[in-house]
Amino acid sequence: MNYCEKIHYAIYTTGVDSFELMADALLAQLPQDGHILRLVFFGTPVDNAQYVARRAILHDKVRELFADCRPVLSYVSQPALDGKLTLEVHSYQADDTDRIDYRMNNGFPYVVLENPDGRFLFAGGFHCDIMTFSIQQQSVEVFRLVSEVLHREGFPIENIIRQWNYIERITEFEGFDQHYQMFNNVRSNFYKQAAWSNGYPAATGIGTNLGGVLVDIDAAVFTRPGCFATPIDNKLQIAAHAYSAEVLEAAHEQKATPKFERAKSMTFDGRKLIYISGTAAIRGEESLTDVGFERQLHITMENIAQLIDRAQLKMLRVYLKEKKYYKEARELLNNYRLNIPIAYMCADVCRNELLIEIEGIAIG
């Protein structure tokens, strides 16, 4: 089978119960016919102390369930709108050509997949243990942890294909310095170590209400000519890494642009898996304001359509600035008749005027 047929994505939700019982209910639904690569929980702790405690509970449960074959684990502090706790699962149906190794670095589990197409890294849950550090300090520590795993496994920085960046209170300021801009500055400094001759990763930079800075990555090193990665532009938008200073905030007197592509594909002998970055109602580099929620959603989906061409969506995450838009968002997306897993979370988007952001996976 082709890689695009082996990789699978699922979303599970659960109703209100104690946190441990909710976690058990979600883990009981894991697919049994593949290797689990990544688990991402979305929930709503009341403060950072509870966030840390619940993250520890999840690690204990996953350790008990998987022993030495633990998948990547992340706990994102965002209110799940389909249920009290949501779980996104990335799994893989291996065949005789695949080798999957579960490894650990500084307490962070990660997975290396190797086959004739190349080597693939699934890593994440990277966070700073000191929650009282500034977003700037936490970002530096997180990218140090990312760098350790990449170096240990022989993945150059420029081979990161997809990155998820979760930033506590993303649009707020510490003094004169915006959280998202602080993160962007640190990311840019980290990325300066590489040439990026084949484009930046696809990425999402999204807000959380708690949890500091959290980063997940997928990376790939291809070994056959028929397998390669391609950055994807949207002709309706300016690339985020080419934004002008006018649409950026400042942090420590720097205005580094967000270093990501609108999407990035991995091609396997004509089949494509497309990572769709966090996408919103932006045309050119300007947010479309005063058009209402429904119009912002449709513009966002138009932007996604530009990125995936004839590929079929396989999963979406929908981030809503306010919970009040949840019912409308579900109804509007139901009209697209996608018939795919969709998760809905309440989260601050990187610009205050944007009401919705959507990311996803497509296969063509």
C-alpha positions, 0 to 999 in steps of 0.5 A, a space after each residue: 500500500 501507498 503511504 497515503 493509504 496507510 496513514 489514518 486520522 480519527 477524532 473522538 469525544 466524550 461527555 462530562 465526567 471526572 477527568 480520569 474517566 473521560 480519558 479512559 473512555 477516549 483511550 478505549 476507543 483507539 483503533 486496534 488495527 494499526 500503530 498509534 503514532 500521535 495522541 492529541 487531547 483537547 480540554 479545559 483545565 481551570 488553571 496551569 496547576 491543574 493543566 500540569 496535573 492532568 497532563 501527568 495523568 494522561 502520560 501515566 495512562 498512556 504509559 500503562 496502556 502502551 508500555 515501551 511503545 508510547 505514541 507522541 502525546 500532547 494535551 492542548 488547553 482549548 475548550 472542546 465544543 463537541 464534548 468535554 474532552 476531545 482526542 485526535 488520533 494519528 495511526 498507521 497500518 504498517 506492512 512488511 516494508 515498514 519499521 516503526 520504532 517508539 523512542 524517548 528523549 528527556 521524557 518526550 515519546 516520539 516515533 520513527 517510521 522507516 520504509 523504502 520511501 524514507 524516514 518519518 518522524 512524529 514528535 511533540 508534546 514539547 513544553 517548558 517545565 517552568 510555566 512562570 517563564 515568559 513566552 519568549 523563554 518558554 519558546 527558546 526551551 521548546 525549540 531546544 527540545 525540538 532540536 535535540 530530537 531532530 539531531 538525535 535522529 538525523 532529521 535536518 531542521 528544513 525537513 520539518 514538514 508540519 508544525 503545530 504551535 500552541 501559544 497561551 493567550 496568543 494575542 496578549 502582551 507582556 509589556 509591549 511584546 505580543 505573545 505570538 510575535 515573541 514566539 515568531 521571533 524565536 522560531 525565526 532565530 531557530 530556523 536561521 540554522 537551515 537554508 529552507 530551499 524547499 519552503 517552510 513547514 505547513 504550520 498552525 499558530 493558535 491560542 490556548 487559554 493555558 499551558 504556556 508554549 507547546 509544539 508538535 512536529 512531523 518531519 520526513 527525509 525521502 530516499 526515492 525520487 518518486 517521494 518528495 515534499 512540495 510547498 503550496 501557495 495560495 494565489 489569493 494570499 501573500 505567503 505568511 513568511 512574506 508579510 509586510 511589517 504593517 500587519 505584524 506586532 513587535 516584540 523586543 523590537 523585532 517583527 519576524 514574519 511567521 515562517 510557514 507555508 499555506 500548505 505542504 504536500 508529501 508525494 508518494 508516486 503520484 499520491 499526495 498527502 497535503 498538510 493544510 496550515 491554519 487557514 483564515 479569512 485573509 486575502 493578500 495579507 489583510 484580514 477580511 473584517 466586517 463581513 460576519 462569521 458566515 462569510 469568514 467561514 466560506 472565505 476560509 473554505 475557499 482558501 482551503 480549496 485553493 490549496 488542495 485542488 482535487 484532493 479530498 479532505 480527510 480531517 479538519 480542526 475548526 478553531 472558533 474565537 467564541 463558543 457562540 459560533 459553534 452551532 452555526 459553524 457546524 451547520 455551515 460545514 455540514 452543508 459542504 457534505 464532507 463526511 469526515 472527522 471534524 473537531 471544534 475547539 474554542 481558541 484565540 486566533 492569531 489576529 483579534 479580528 478573525 473569528 474562525 481558523 481551520 486546518 486539516 489533512 487532504 489526500 489526493 
